[in-house]
Every structure is written in C-alpha cells, then in structure tokens.
Amino acid sequence: MLNKQFLDDLNNKIAQLLPRADELGDDFRAASRQLIQKSFSELNILTQDEFDSRVRALERAELRIAELENGMLELEKQLDKEDKGGHS
C-alpha cells in the first residue's frame, strides 16, 4: 500500500490545479483519491519497505553467489593439483 501522506499530497495538488475542485468539496477529493489509489495499485508499485526487503534479499543472494564461486575456484585448484600430481 502506498504512503497515505503521499496520496493526500497528490490529491491536494490535483485539487489545486482544477479551478472548481474546491467547489466540489469532499466528493471530488474522495473520488480523486480513490482513482489515484486504483491507478497506482494497477501499476504494481512497491512500497519503500517492500523495495528495501527485495534489496536485502538480492544482497544476500549476491553474497551467496560469491561464496559459491569462491568454493568452485578452490575445488578447481584442488583438481588441478591432483591432475598435475598424478601425471608426474
């Protein structure tokens, strides 16, 4: 869900841009807020918490990949040593 303050600010800015928005009052504000929320939900926008969580997950995955790559390099070195030792 999007930040309530962001939606309120956006709704207020829209109301200021439309000359008769104040005359329409709460009905207009409620309808425009509903439209904004629906539009953003259809865009599949992440909240900051969701974004931060995904960033942390990607960082953990990158660390794990680096660990696995290092482990593979060590195994390759051991195999090379065994191959050289066995052919001498």
TAFEN-V100950 format. One line per field, one symbol per residue. ss: DSSP state (~ for helix, > for strand, _ for the rest). psi: psi as a letter, one per 30 degrees, with the letter a starting at -180 (. if undefined). A space follows every 50 residues. Layout:
BEGIN
ss=???
psi=???
END
This chain:
BEGIN
ss=___~~~~~~~~~~~~~~___~~~~_~~~~~~~~~~~~~~~~~_____~~~ ~~~~~~~~~~~~~~~~~~~~~~~~~~~~~~~~~~~~~_
psi=klkeeeeeeeeeeeeefkegeeefbeeeeeeeeeeeeeeeeffhkkleee eeeeeeeeeeeeeeeeeeeeeeeeeeeeeeeeeeeff.
END
